[in-house]
Amino acid sequence: MITKELIEEINTLARKQRTVGLIPEEKERQQTLRQAYLVSFRENMKSVLDNIEIVDELPKNKMN
């Protein structure tokens, strides 16, 4: 699960990358955090999509 602290760390590393650059260890950490974020996002999105229920309000014979 991605916490606010991890998102904050991802954003901090992104800002640092744009300004002064990252050392190799920071680049690895950034990549690891991004992958964890993507896995969590995909799992959450799959859960949302799995719980969608389509409701047809009109009877099929009265669609015209």
PDB file of N, CA, C, O and CB in Angstrom:
ATOM      1  N   MET A   1       0.836  -1.176   0.000  1.00  0.00           N
ATOM      2  CA  MET A   1       0.000   0.000   0.000  1.00  0.00           C
ATOM      3  C   MET A   1       0.882   1.241   0.000  1.00  0.00           C
ATOM      4  O   MET A   1       1.895   1.304   0.697  1.00  0.00           O
ATOM      5  CB  MET A   1      -0.952  -0.003   1.209  1.00  0.00           C
ATOM      6  N   ILE A   2       0.487   2.200  -0.776  1.00  0.00           N
ATOM      7  CA  ILE A   2       1.236   3.446  -0.871  1.00  0.00           C
ATOM      8  C   ILE A   2       0.682   4.434   0.150  1.00  0.00           C
ATOM      9  O   ILE A   2      -0.517   4.714   0.180  1.00  0.00           O
ATOM     10  CB  ILE A   2       1.165   4.034  -2.311  1.00  0.00           C
ATOM     11  N   THR A   3       1.559   4.943   0.966  1.00  0.00           N
ATOM     12  CA  THR A   3       1.169   5.915   1.985  1.00  0.00           C
ATOM     13  C   THR A   3       1.496   7.327   1.520  1.00  0.00           C
ATOM     14  O   THR A   3       2.193   7.521   0.524  1.00  0.00           O
ATOM     15  CB  THR A   3       1.873   5.615   3.322  1.00  0.00           C
ATOM     16  N   LYS A   4       0.988   8.300   2.248  1.00  0.00           N
ATOM     17  CA  LYS A   4       1.302   9.696   1.918  1.00  0.00           C
ATOM     18  C   LYS A   4       2.792   9.953   2.019  1.00  0.00           C
ATOM     19  O   LYS A   4       3.346  10.739   1.250  1.00  0.00           O
ATOM     20  CB  LYS A   4       0.542  10.654   2.841  1.00  0.00           C
ATOM     21  N   GLU A   5       3.441   9.295   2.963  1.00  0.00           N
ATOM     22  CA  GLU A   5       4.884   9.480   3.140  1.00  0.00           C
ATOM     23  C   GLU A   5       5.661   8.996   1.918  1.00  0.00           C
ATOM     24  O   GLU A   5       6.623   9.636   1.493  1.00  0.00           O
ATOM     25  CB  GLU A   5       5.365   8.740   4.391  1.00  0.00           C
ATOM     26  N   LEU A   6       5.238   7.860   1.356  1.00  0.00           N
ATOM     27  CA  LEU A   6       5.920   7.346   0.163  1.00  0.00           C
ATOM     28  C   LEU A   6       5.673   8.242  -1.047  1.00  0.00           C
ATOM     29  O   LEU A   6       6.583   8.468  -1.844  1.00  0.00           O
ATOM     30  CB  LEU A   6       5.455   5.917  -0.142  1.00  0.00           C
ATOM     31  N   ILE A   7       4.461   8.750  -1.189  1.00  0.00           N
ATOM     32  CA  ILE A   7       4.182   9.677  -2.288  1.00  0.00           C
ATOM     33  C   ILE A   7       5.005  10.947  -2.115  1.00  0.00           C
ATOM     34  O   ILE A   7       5.524  11.500  -3.084  1.00  0.00           O
ATOM     35  CB  ILE A   7       2.673  10.016  -2.355  1.00  0.00           C
ATOM     36  N   GLU A   8       5.117  11.397  -0.887  1.00  0.00           N
ATOM     37  CA  GLU A   8       5.932  12.580  -0.615  1.00  0.00           C
ATOM     38  C   GLU A   8       7.396  12.328  -0.975  1.00  0.00           C
ATOM     39  O   GLU A   8       8.068  13.201  -1.524  1.00  0.00           O
ATOM     40  CB  GLU A   8       5.811  12.985   0.863  1.00  0.00           C
ATOM     41  N   GLU A   9       7.882  11.132  -0.661  1.00  0.00           N
ATOM     42  CA  GLU A   9       9.264  10.789  -1.007  1.00  0.00           C
ATOM     43  C   GLU A   9       9.446  10.719  -2.526  1.00  0.00           C
ATOM     44  O   GLU A   9      10.465  11.170  -3.049  1.00  0.00           O
ATOM     45  CB  GLU A   9       9.661   9.447  -0.363  1.00  0.00           C
ATOM     46  N   ILE A  10       8.469  10.159  -3.228  1.00  0.00           N
ATOM     47  CA  ILE A  10       8.520  10.121  -4.696  1.00  0.00           C
ATOM     48  C   ILE A  10       8.602  11.536  -5.243  1.00  0.00           C
ATOM     49  O   ILE A  10       9.423  11.822  -6.115  1.00  0.00           O
ATOM     50  CB  ILE A  10       7.281   9.388  -5.277  1.00  0.00           C
ATOM     51  N   ASN A  11       7.757  12.420  -4.735  1.00  0.00           N
ATOM     52  CA  ASN A  11       7.744  13.810  -5.206  1.00  0.00           C
ATOM     53  C   ASN A  11       9.032  14.546  -4.852  1.00  0.00           C
ATOM     54  O   ASN A  11       9.530  15.342  -5.648  1.00  0.00           O
ATOM     55  CB  ASN A  11       6.552  14.553  -4.618  1.00  0.00           C
ATOM     56  N   THR A  12       9.567  14.289  -3.675  1.00  0.00           N
ATOM     57  CA  THR A  12      10.829  14.923  -3.269  1.00  0.00           C
ATOM     58  C   THR A  12      11.957  14.507  -4.207  1.00  0.00           C
ATOM     59  O   THR A  12      12.753  15.340  -4.641  1.00  0.00           O
ATOM     60  CB  THR A  12      11.185  14.551  -1.809  1.00  0.00           C
ATOM     61  N   LEU A  13      12.019  13.217  -4.516  1.00  0.00           N
ATOM     62  CA  LEU A  13      13.058  12.742  -5.432  1.00  0.00           C
ATOM     63  C   LEU A  13      12.862  13.319  -6.833  1.00  0.00           C
ATOM     64  O   LEU A  13      13.839  13.636  -7.512  1.00  0.00           O
ATOM     65  CB  LEU A  13      13.058  11.207  -5.490  1.00  0.00           C
ATOM     66  N   ALA A  14      11.623  13.456  -7.267  1.00  0.00           N
ATOM     67  CA  ALA A  14      11.361  14.027  -8.594  1.00  0.00           C
ATOM     68  C   ALA A  14      11.812  15.485  -8.650  1.00  0.00           C
ATOM     69  O   ALA A  14      12.423  15.914  -9.629  1.00  0.00           O
ATOM     70  CB  ALA A  14       9.860  13.921  -8.943  1.00  0.00           C
ATOM     71  N   ARG A  15      11.510  16.241  -7.597  1.00  0.00           N
ATOM     72  CA  ARG A  15      11.958  17.651  -7.560  1.00  0.00           C
ATOM     73  C   ARG A  15      13.475  17.743  -7.558  1.00  0.00           C
ATOM     74  O   ARG A  15      14.058  18.570  -8.258  1.00  0.00           O
ATOM     75  CB  ARG A  15      11.392  18.369  -6.318  1.00  0.00           C
ATOM     76  N   LYS A  16      14.108  16.886  -6.765  1.00  0.00           N
ATOM     77  CA  LYS A  16      15.573  16.901  -6.691  1.00  0.00           C
ATOM     78  C   LYS A  16      16.187  16.528  -8.040  1.00  0.00           C
ATOM     79  O   LYS A  16      17.204  17.090  -8.447  1.00  0.00           O
ATOM     80  CB  LYS A  16      16.068  15.932  -5.596  1.00  0.00           C
ATOM     81  N   GLN A  17      15.553  15.569  -8.729  1.00  0.00           N
ATOM     82  CA  GLN A  17      16.054  15.155 -10.044  1.00  0.00           C
ATOM     83  C   GLN A  17      16.014  16.323 -11.027  1.00  0.00           C
ATOM     84  O   GLN A  17      16.936  16.501 -11.823  1.00  0.00           O
ATOM     85  CB  GLN A  17      15.227  13.971 -10.590  1.00  0.00           C
ATOM     86  N   ARG A  18      14.947  17.115 -10.968  1.00  0.00           N
ATOM     87  CA  ARG A  18      14.819  18.252 -11.888  1.00  0.00           C
ATOM     88  C   ARG A  18      15.776  19.391 -11.553  1.00  0.00           C
ATOM     89  O   ARG A  18      16.164  20.150 -12.440  1.00  0.00           O
ATOM     90  CB  ARG A  18      13.398  18.770 -11.872  1.00  0.00           C
ATOM     91  N   THR A  19      16.161  19.519 -10.290  1.00  0.00           N
ATOM     92  CA  THR A  19      17.000  20.650  -9.902  1.00  0.00           C
ATOM     93  C   THR A  19      18.482  20.305  -9.902  1.00  0.00           C
ATOM     94  O   THR A  19      19.244  20.859 -10.694  1.00  0.00           O
ATOM     95  CB  THR A  19      16.596  21.143  -8.536  1.00  0.00           C
ATOM     96  N   VAL A  20      18.900  19.398  -9.026  1.00  0.00           N
ATOM     97  CA  VAL A  20      20.335  19.124  -8.892  1.00  0.00           C
ATOM     98  C   VAL A  20      20.752  17.754  -9.375  1.00  0.00           C
ATOM     99  O   VAL A  20      21.944  17.481  -9.513  1.00  0.00           O
ATOM    100  CB  VAL A  20      20.740  19.273  -7.476  1.00  0.00           C
ATOM    101  N   GLY A  21      19.793  16.891  -9.634  1.00  0.00           N
ATOM    102  CA  GLY A  21      20.108  15.536 -10.074  1.00  0.00           C
ATOM    103  C   GLY A  21      20.160  14.569  -8.905  1.00  0.00           C
ATOM    104  O   GLY A  21      20.196  14.974  -7.743  1.00  0.00           O
ATOM    105  N   LEU A  22      20.164  13.297  -9.229  1.00  0.00           N
ATOM    106  CA  LEU A  22      20.155  12.253  -8.214  1.00  0.00           C
ATOM    107  C   LEU A  22      21.419  11.418  -8.288  1.00  0.00           C
ATOM    108  O   LEU A  22      21.992  11.216  -9.359  1.00  0.00           O
ATOM    109  CB  LEU A  22      18.927  11.364  -8.370  1.00  0.00           C
ATOM    110  N   ILE A  23      21.841  10.935  -7.126  1.00  0.00           N
ATOM    111  CA  ILE A  23      22.957   9.992  -7.105  1.00  0.00           C
ATOM    112  C   ILE A  23      22.390   8.619  -7.458  1.00  0.00           C
ATOM    113  O   ILE A  23      21.177   8.426  -7.379  1.00  0.00           O
ATOM    114  CB  ILE A  23      23.686   9.975  -5.698  1.00  0.00           C
ATOM    115  N   PRO A  24      23.225   7.668  -7.841  1.00  0.00           N
ATOM    116  CA  PRO A  24      22.714   6.352  -8.279  1.00  0.00           C
ATOM    117  C   PRO A  24      21.790   5.667  -7.256  1.00  0.00           C
ATOM    118  O   PRO A  24      20.806   5.039  -7.645  1.00  0.00           O
ATOM    119  CB  PRO A  24      23.884   5.434  -8.575  1.00  0.00           C
ATOM    120  N   GLU A  25      22.094   5.783  -5.970  1.00  0.00           N
ATOM    121  CA  GLU A  25      21.247   5.159  -4.951  1.00  0.00           C
ATOM    122  C   GLU A  25      19.867   5.805  -4.925  1.00  0.00           C
ATOM    123  O   GLU A  25      18.868   5.115  -4.724  1.00  0.00           O
ATOM    124  CB  GLU A  25      21.906   5.263  -3.565  1.00  0.00           C
ATOM    125  N   GLU A  26      19.801   7.103  -5.122  1.00  0.00           N
ATOM    126  CA  GLU A  26      18.523   7.808  -5.147  1.00  0.00           C
ATOM    127  C   GLU A  26      17.720   7.428  -6.394  1.00  0.00           C
ATOM    128  O   GLU A  26      16.496   7.301  -6.340  1.00  0.00           O
ATOM    129  CB  GLU A  26      18.748   9.330  -5.100  1.00  0.00           C
ATOM    130  N   LYS A  27      18.417   7.251  -7.509  1.00  0.00           N
ATOM    131  CA  LYS A  27      17.734   6.828  -8.733  1.00  0.00           C
ATOM    132  C   LYS A  27      17.101   5.454  -8.551  1.00  0.00           C
ATOM    133  O   LYS A  27      15.973   5.221  -8.986  1.00  0.00           O
ATOM    134  CB  LYS A  27      18.713   6.806  -9.917  1.00  0.00           C
ATOM    135  N   GLU A  28      17.832   4.542  -7.906  1.00  0.00           N
ATOM    136  CA  GLU A  28      17.300   3.211  -7.639  1.00  0.00           C
ATOM    137  C   GLU A  28      16.081   3.291  -6.726  1.00  0.00           C
ATOM    138  O   GLU A  28      15.069   2.634  -6.969  1.00  0.00           O
ATOM    139  CB  GLU A  28      18.377   2.318  -7.011  1.00  0.00           C
ATOM    140  N   ARG A  29      16.187   4.108  -5.667  1.00  0.00           N
ATOM    141  CA  ARG A  29      15.065   4.278  -4.734  1.00  0.00           C
ATOM    142  C   ARG A  29      13.849   4.859  -5.457  1.00  0.00           C
ATOM    143  O   ARG A  29      12.721   4.422  -5.232  1.00  0.00           O
ATOM    144  CB  ARG A  29      15.472   5.194  -3.555  1.00  0.00           C
ATOM    145  N   GLN A  30      14.084   5.838  -6.322  1.00  0.00           N
ATOM    146  CA  GLN A  30      13.001   6.465  -7.075  1.00  0.00           C
ATOM    147  C   GLN A  30      12.306   5.430  -7.963  1.00  0.00           C
ATOM    148  O   GLN A  30      11.077   5.392  -8.032  1.00  0.00           O
ATOM    149  CB  GLN A  30      13.542   7.636  -7.930  1.00  0.00           C
ATOM    150  N   GLN A  31      13.083   4.603  -8.632  1.00  0.00           N
ATOM    151  CA  GLN A  31      12.515   3.582  -9.513  1.00  0.00           C
ATOM    152  C   GLN A  31      11.723   2.555  -8.713  1.00  0.00           C
ATOM    153  O   GLN A  31      10.643   2.140  -9.134  1.00  0.00           O
ATOM    154  CB  GLN A  31      13.624   2.887 -10.315  1.00  0.00           C
ATOM    155  N   THR A  32      12.250   2.143  -7.568  1.00  0.00           N
ATOM    156  CA  THR A  32      11.556   1.192  -6.706  1.00  0.00           C
ATOM    157  C   THR A  32      10.230   1.763  -6.223  1.00  0.00           C
ATOM    158  O   THR A  32       9.214   1.068  -6.229  1.00  0.00           O
ATOM    159  CB  THR A  32      12.434   0.813  -5.512  1.00  0.00           C
ATOM    160  N   LEU A  33      10.234   3.026  -5.804  1.00  0.00           N
ATOM    161  CA  LEU A  33       9.013   3.670  -5.331  1.00  0.00           C
ATOM    162  C   LEU A  33       7.989   3.810  -6.459  1.00  0.00           C
ATOM    163  O   LEU A  33       6.795   3.594  -6.254  1.00  0.00           O
ATOM    164  CB  LEU A  33       9.335   5.044  -4.738  1.00  0.00           C
ATOM    165  N   ARG A  34       8.460   4.167  -7.626  1.00  0.00           N
ATOM    166  CA  ARG A  34       7.543   4.312  -8.772  1.00  0.00           C
ATOM    167  C   ARG A  34       6.890   2.984  -9.118  1.00  0.00           C
ATOM    168  O   ARG A  34       5.691   2.933  -9.391  1.00  0.00           O
ATOM    169  CB  ARG A  34       8.291   4.860 -10.001  1.00  0.00           C
ATOM    170  N   GLN A  35       7.668   1.915  -9.108  1.00  0.00           N
ATOM    171  CA  GLN A  35       7.116   0.598  -9.420  1.00  0.00           C
ATOM    172  C   GLN A  35       6.093   0.176  -8.366  1.00  0.00           C
ATOM    173  O   GLN A  35       5.045  -0.374  -8.703  1.00  0.00           O
ATOM    174  CB  GLN A  35       8.239  -0.446  -9.517  1.00  0.00           C
ATOM    175  N   ALA A  36       6.392   0.431  -7.105  1.00  0.00           N
ATOM    176  CA  ALA A  36       5.448   0.102  -6.033  1.00  0.00           C
ATOM    177  C   ALA A  36       4.164   0.909  -6.198  1.00  0.00           C
ATOM    178  O   ALA A  36       3.070   0.388  -5.983  1.00  0.00           O
ATOM    179  CB  ALA A  36       6.079   0.372  -4.644  1.00  0.00           C
ATOM    180  N   TYR A  37       4.293   2.172  -6.579  1.00  0.00           N
ATOM    181  CA  TYR A  37       3.123   3.024  -6.796  1.00  0.00           C
ATOM    182  C   TYR A  37       2.272   2.471  -7.940  1.00  0.00           C
ATOM    183  O   TYR A  37       1.049   2.398  -7.826  1.00  0.00           O
ATOM    184  CB  TYR A  37       3.556   4.478  -7.101  1.00  0.00           C
ATOM    185  N   LEU A  38       2.910   2.088  -9.024  1.00  0.00           N
ATOM    186  CA  LEU A  38       2.175   1.563 -10.177  1.00  0.00           C
ATOM    187  C   LEU A  38       1.458   0.252  -9.845  1.00  0.00           C
ATOM    188  O   LEU A  38       0.319   0.047 -10.264  1.00  0.00           O
ATOM    189  CB  LEU A  38       3.128   1.349 -11.352  1.00  0.00           C
ATOM    190  N   VAL A  39       2.112  -0.626  -9.104  1.00  0.00           N
ATOM    191  CA  VAL A  39       1.480  -1.885  -8.708  1.00  0.00           C
ATOM    192  C   VAL A  39       0.243  -1.593  -7.866  1.00  0.00           C
ATOM    193  O   VAL A  39      -0.817  -2.179  -8.087  1.00  0.00           O
ATOM    194  CB  VAL A  39       2.473  -2.783  -7.924  1.00  0.00           C
ATOM    195  N   SER A  40       0.381  -0.693  -6.908  1.00  0.00           N
ATOM    196  CA  SER A  40      -0.742  -0.335  -6.048  1.00  0.00           C
ATOM    197  C   SER A  40      -1.865   0.305  -6.846  1.00  0.00           C
ATOM    198  O   SER A  40      -3.036  -0.006  -6.634  1.00  0.00           O
ATOM    199  CB  SER A  40      -0.286   0.606  -4.943  1.00  0.00           C
ATOM    200  N   PHE A  41      -1.514   1.196  -7.762  1.00  0.00           N
ATOM    201  CA  PHE A  41      -2.519   1.869  -8.592  1.00  0.00           C
ATOM    202  C   PHE A  41      -3.279   0.858  -9.440  1.00  0.00           C
ATOM    203  O   PHE A  41      -4.505   0.918  -9.531  1.00  0.00           O
ATOM    204  CB  PHE A  41      -1.858   2.928  -9.495  1.00  0.00           C
ATOM    205  N   ARG A  42      -2.566  -0.057 -10.052  1.00  0.00           N
ATOM    206  CA  ARG A  42      -3.202  -1.068 -10.910  1.00  0.00           C
ATOM    207  C   ARG A  42      -4.137  -1.975 -10.109  1.00  0.00           C
ATOM    208  O   ARG A  42      -5.236  -2.298 -10.561  1.00  0.00           O
ATOM    209  CB  ARG A  42      -2.133  -1.915 -11.617  1.00  0.00           C
ATOM    210  N   GLU A  43      -3.692  -2.384  -8.916  1.00  0.00           N
ATOM    211  CA  GLU A  43      -4.538  -3.218  -8.075  1.00  0.00           C
ATOM    212  C   GLU A  43      -5.812  -2.479  -7.690  1.00  0.00           C
ATOM    213  O   GLU A  43      -6.901  -3.052  -7.722  1.00  0.00           O
ATOM    214  CB  GLU A  43      -3.781  -3.658  -6.822  1.00  0.00           C
ATOM    215  N   ASN A  44      -5.678  -1.217  -7.330  1.00  0.00           N
ATOM    216  CA  ASN A  44      -6.832  -0.416  -6.955  1.00  0.00           C
ATOM    217  C   ASN A  44      -7.779  -0.241  -8.143  1.00  0.00           C
ATOM    218  O   ASN A  44      -8.993  -0.376  -7.990  1.00  0.00           O
ATOM    219  CB  ASN A  44      -6.382   0.949  -6.425  1.00  0.00           C
ATOM    220  N   MET A  45      -7.240   0.056  -9.310  1.00  0.00           N
ATOM    221  CA  MET A  45      -8.068   0.245 -10.497  1.00  0.00           C
ATOM    222  C   MET A  45      -8.786  -1.048 -10.872  1.00  0.00           C
ATOM    223  O   MET A  45      -9.958  -1.016 -11.244  1.00  0.00           O
ATOM    224  CB  MET A  45      -7.215   0.737 -11.673  1.00  0.00           C
ATOM    225  N   LYS A  46      -8.101  -2.181 -10.779  1.00  0.00           N
ATOM    226  CA  LYS A  46      -8.731  -3.465 -11.068  1.00  0.00           C
ATOM    227  C   LYS A  46      -9.885  -3.711 -10.098  1.00  0.00           C
ATOM    228  O   LYS A  46     -10.948  -4.179 -10.506  1.00  0.00           O
ATOM    229  CB  LYS A  46      -7.699  -4.612 -10.984  1.00  0.00           C
ATOM    230  N   SER A  47      -9.684  -3.405  -8.841  1.00  0.00           N
ATOM    231  CA  SER A  47     -10.738  -3.566  -7.842  1.00  0.00           C
ATOM    232  C   SER A  47     -11.946  -2.694  -8.169  1.00  0.00           C
ATOM    233  O   SER A  47     -13.088  -3.141  -8.063  1.00  0.00           O
ATOM    234  CB  SER A  47     -10.206  -3.224  -6.449  1.00  0.00           C
ATOM    235  N   VAL A  48     -11.691  -1.462  -8.564  1.00  0.00           N
ATOM    236  CA  VAL A  48     -12.783  -0.551  -8.928  1.00  0.00           C
ATOM    237  C   VAL A  48     -13.543  -1.099 -10.131  1.00  0.00           C
ATOM    238  O   VAL A  48     -14.773  -1.134 -10.130  1.00  0.00           O
ATOM    239  CB  VAL A  48     -12.238   0.866  -9.236  1.00  0.00           C
ATOM    240  N   LEU A  49     -12.814  -1.522 -11.147  1.00  0.00           N
ATOM    241  CA  LEU A  49     -13.459  -2.038 -12.358  1.00  0.00           C
ATOM    242  C   LEU A  49     -14.211  -3.339 -12.099  1.00  0.00           C
ATOM    243  O   LEU A  49     -15.271  -3.573 -12.678  1.00  0.00           O
ATOM    244  CB  LEU A  49     -12.422  -2.256 -13.449  1.00  0.00           C
ATOM    245  N   ASP A  50     -13.659  -4.188 -11.225  1.00  0.00           N
ATOM    246  CA  ASP A  50     -14.334  -5.443 -10.902  1.00  0.00           C
ATOM    247  C   ASP A  50     -15.658  -5.212 -10.178  1.00  0.00           C
ATOM    248  O   ASP A  50     -16.547  -6.062 -10.230  1.00  0.00           O
ATOM    249  CB  ASP A  50     -13.429  -6.314 -10.051  1.00  0.00           C
ATOM    250  N   ASN A  51     -15.793  -4.083  -9.512  1.00  0.00           N
ATOM    251  CA  ASN A  51     -17.006  -3.808  -8.740  1.00  0.00           C
ATOM    252  C   ASN A  51     -18.021  -2.944  -9.478  1.00  0.00           C
ATOM    253  O   ASN A  51     -19.018  -2.528  -8.888  1.00  0.00           O
ATOM    254  CB  ASN A  51     -16.640  -3.140  -7.455  1.00  0.00           C
ATOM    255  N   ILE A  52     -17.787  -2.673 -10.738  1.00  0.00           N
ATOM    256  CA  ILE A  52     -18.745  -1.903 -11.523  1.00  0.00           C
ATOM    257  C   ILE A  52     -19.910  -2.808 -11.913  1.00  0.00           C
ATOM    258  O   ILE A  52     -19.718  -3.935 -12.370  1.00  0.00           O
ATOM    259  CB  ILE A  52     -18.071  -1.292 -12.786  1.00  0.00           C
ATOM    260  N   GLU A  53     -21.091  -2.300 -11.726  1.00  0.00           N
ATOM    261  CA  GLU A  53     -22.280  -3.044 -12.118  1.00  0.00           C
ATOM    262  C   GLU A  53     -23.046  -2.204 -13.127  1.00  0.00           C
ATOM    263  O   GLU A  53     -23.408  -1.061 -12.846  1.00  0.00           O
ATOM    264  CB  GLU A  53     -23.169  -3.396 -10.881  1.00  0.00           C
ATOM    265  N   ILE A  54     -23.291  -2.765 -14.289  1.00  0.00           N
ATOM    266  CA  ILE A  54     -24.017  -2.060 -15.337  1.00  0.00           C
ATOM    267  C   ILE A  54     -25.506  -2.317 -15.140  1.00  0.00           C
ATOM    268  O   ILE A  54     -25.946  -3.462 -15.034  1.00  0.00           O
ATOM    269  CB  ILE A  54     -23.549  -2.512 -16.757  1.00  0.00           C
ATOM    270  N   VAL A  55     -26.261  -1.245 -15.095  1.00  0.00           N
ATOM    271  CA  VAL A  55     -27.703  -1.348 -14.885  1.00  0.00           C
ATOM    272  C   VAL A  55     -28.401  -0.785 -16.113  1.00  0.00           C
ATOM    273  O   VAL A  55     -28.150   0.349 -16.519  1.00  0.00           O
ATOM    274  CB  VAL A  55     -28.149  -0.595 -13.587  1.00  0.00           C
ATOM    275  N   ASP A  56     -29.270  -1.583 -16.693  1.00  0.00           N
ATOM    276  CA  ASP A  56     -30.037  -1.146 -17.847  1.00  0.00           C
ATOM    277  C   ASP A  56     -31.419  -0.731 -17.346  1.00  0.00           C
ATOM    278  O   ASP A  56     -32.227  -1.574 -16.956  1.00  0.00           O
ATOM    279  CB  ASP A  56     -30.132  -2.276 -18.940  1.00  0.00           C
ATOM    280  N   GLU A  57     -31.678   0.556 -17.361  1.00  0.00           N
ATOM    281  CA  GLU A  57     -32.926   1.068 -16.815  1.00  0.00           C
ATOM    282  C   GLU A  57     -34.115   0.854 -17.743  1.00  0.00           C
ATOM    283  O   GLU A  57     -35.251   0.790 -17.272  1.00  0.00           O
ATOM    284  CB  GLU A  57     -32.783   2.526 -16.514  1.00  0.00           C
ATOM    285  N   LEU A  58     -33.887   0.745 -19.027  1.00  0.00           N
ATOM    286  CA  LEU A  58     -34.978   0.542 -19.976  1.00  0.00           C
ATOM    287  C   LEU A  58     -35.117  -0.929 -20.313  1.00  0.00           C
ATOM    288  O   LEU A  58     -34.118  -1.600 -20.571  1.00  0.00           O
ATOM    289  CB  LEU A  58     -34.749   1.360 -21.252  1.00  0.00           C
ATOM    290  N   PRO A  59     -36.341  -1.441 -20.315  1.00  0.00           N
ATOM    291  CA  PRO A  59     -36.538  -2.820 -20.774  1.00  0.00           C
ATOM    292  C   PRO A  59     -36.112  -2.929 -22.245  1.00  0.00           C
ATOM    293  O   PRO A  59     -36.266  -1.973 -23.006  1.00  0.00           O
ATOM    294  CB  PRO A  59     -38.033  -3.262 -20.593  1.00  0.00           C
ATOM    295  N   LYS A  60     -35.600  -4.043 -22.631  1.00  0.00           N
ATOM    296  CA  LYS A  60     -35.086  -4.211 -23.984  1.00  0.00           C
ATOM    297  C   LYS A  60     -36.163  -4.038 -25.061  1.00  0.00           C
ATOM    298  O   LYS A  60     -35.842  -3.595 -26.164  1.00  0.00           O
ATOM    299  CB  LYS A  60     -34.453  -5.572 -24.117  1.00  0.00           C
ATOM    300  N   ASN A  61     -37.412  -4.367 -24.783  1.00  0.00           N
ATOM    301  CA  ASN A  61     -38.446  -4.241 -25.807  1.00  0.00           C
ATOM    302  C   ASN A  61     -38.962  -2.811 -25.941  1.00  0.00           C
ATOM    303  O   ASN A  61     -39.747  -2.543 -26.850  1.00  0.00           O
ATOM    304  CB  ASN A  61     -39.599  -5.170 -25.493  1.00  0.00           C
ATOM    305  N   LYS A  62     -38.555  -1.879 -25.074  1.00  0.00           N
ATOM    306  CA  LYS A  62     -39.027  -0.495 -25.165  1.00  0.00           C
ATOM    307  C   LYS A  62     -37.891   0.468 -25.530  1.00  0.00           C
ATOM    308  O   LYS A  62     -37.987   1.656 -25.222  1.00  0.00           O
ATOM    309  CB  LYS A  62     -39.666  -0.069 -23.839  1.00  0.00           C
ATOM    310  N   MET A  63     -36.858   0.010 -26.151  1.00  0.00           N
ATOM    311  CA  MET A  63     -35.721   0.856 -26.489  1.00  0.00           C
ATOM    312  C   MET A  63     -35.994   1.708 -27.722  1.00  0.00           C
ATOM    313  O   MET A  63     -35.248   2.660 -27.952  1.00  0.00           O
ATOM    314  CB  MET A  63     -34.487   0.005 -26.712  1.00  0.00           C
ATOM    315  N   ASN A  64     -36.999   1.433 -28.518  1.00  0.00           N
ATOM    316  CA  ASN A  64     -37.271   2.200 -29.729  1.00  0.00           C
ATOM    317  C   ASN A  64     -38.138   3.372 -29.462  1.00  0.00           C
ATOM    318  O   ASN A  64     -38.461   4.123 -30.382  1.00  0.00           O
ATOM    319  CB  ASN A  64     -37.904   1.348 -30.763  1.00  0.00           C
TER     320      ASN A  64
END
